[in-house]
């Protein structure tokens, strides 16, 4: 993962810091500090960053979105 992708993930996660648990918030704050110092994250920290991103910004499939739209449209 490039430093640009890392920085984008961190910026996006800043909007959901209040939803994080205390341990997640503490780890994320350390990631922010390391990013601010222009340090590269090690593999463990990078894995944790990816896990946080997936947890708070899950990727939905096209079928999931269509099902949700049909549910809203039909009023069920």
N, C-alpha and C positions, 0 to 999 in steps of 0.2 A: 504494500500500500504506500502510495506516495504521501509526502508531507501535505500536499494540497487536499487530498482526500481525507487525511487525518484531521486537518484543520476544519474542513466542512462538517465532518461528523461531530466534532467538539462544539462547533457553533450551533448546530442544530440541537444537540443535547442540552445546551444551556437553557433552552426554553422549557424544559421539563425537569429541571433540577428539583423543584418542590415535590414532584411525584416519586422521587428516589428514596430508598431507605437510607438510614444513616450510614451504613457501610458503603453502599453504592455512591452516596454523595461524597464521602471522604475520599474514595478511590478516584472519583471523577474530578474532584478539586485538585488532586495531585496530577492528574493528566493535564488539566488546564494549566497548571504551573509549569509543567514540563514543556507544553506546547508554547507557552508564552516565552520561555527561555530558548525556543527553537531547538529543543532536544528531540531526537527521534525516540519513539517509544519502543521498548523491548517487546519481544514476542508475547510474553504473558500479559503485559499491559495492553497491547494491541488487541489480543483476544478478548480481554475484558471490555474494551471500548466497543468492539464489534457486537458483543453480547448485549451491552447496554443499548446500542443503537437498534438491534433487532427487537429487543424487549419493548422499547418505547415507540418505535416506528416500524411496526410489522408490515411486511410487503404483502399486499392482497392480490390474489389472482383476478383475472378478468371475470371468471365465473362467480367468485365471491361478490364482486361489485354488481354484476348483473342480478344475482339473487337478491341482494339488498335493495336494489332499485325496484325489482318486481314486487317485493314485499311492501315497499312504500307505496307503489303505484296501486296495488290491489287493496291496500288498507288492511292487510292481515296482520 
